[in-house]
Amino acid sequence: MNRKYTIETERETDGRWLAEIPELPGVMTYGSTREEAQSHVEALALRVLAEELESNLTPRVSSFSNISFSLP
């Protein structure tokens, strides 16, 4: 099973970039550039998914070999 997560980005009025992954509620980060925000949100998503696997919660993935991120 492949899992593809979409990264949505938006520039705030103060110039910061916000990146979020809608499929993972609460996974959103800021960065001073779009690329920085994207990098941070990918790292956060992997931490959230790893925590689910370690905690024996119902994981959204069975391994990390089938995860990808994309921009709309």
N, C-alpha and C positions, 0 to 999 in steps of 0.2 A: 504494500500500500504506500503510495507516494503522497506526501503532504506538501502542498504549496501554500505559503502564507504571503499575503499581499501587504506591502508596506505603503501606507498612505502618508504623504508629507504635506505640510502647510507652513507658510511663512507667517509668523506672528507680526503684529504691528511694531513690536520693539526690535525686529530684525532677526530674532531667533527662529530656528527651524524646529518644528514639531514633527515627529515621526511616530506612527502607531500601526499596530497590526490588529485590524478589526476582529479577526478570528480568535484572538487571545485577549479577552477583556482586561483592561488595566495595563497592558503592555504598550507604554508610550514613553518617549524620551525627547529631550531637547538637545540641540547642538547649535554651535555657532555657524555651521554650514549644513547644507542639505546632506552631504556625504557623511558628516560626523553624526548627525541625528540618525541616519540610516544604519550606520555601523553600530551605534549604541543600542538601537531597538532590536537589531538582530541578536546581539549579545544577550540582551535582557530576555528575549524570547527563548533562547537556548537554555538560559538559567531556569526559567519557569518550567519548561518542559522537562529538564533534568530533575528538578525538584519533584515533579509529578511522578516520574519513574522511580526515584529513590524512596518516596513516601508511600509507594504502592497505591497511589490514587489511581483513578481510572485515567490512564494516560491517553493523550491525543495521538501519540505515536508509539510504536513498539521499538524503534531504534532511531538513531540519528543519521543513518545512512540514506534515509529517504526524505529528507527535509530540504526544501528550497525556498528562497525568498524572491519575490518579483515586485517590480514597480508597475503601477497601472499605466 
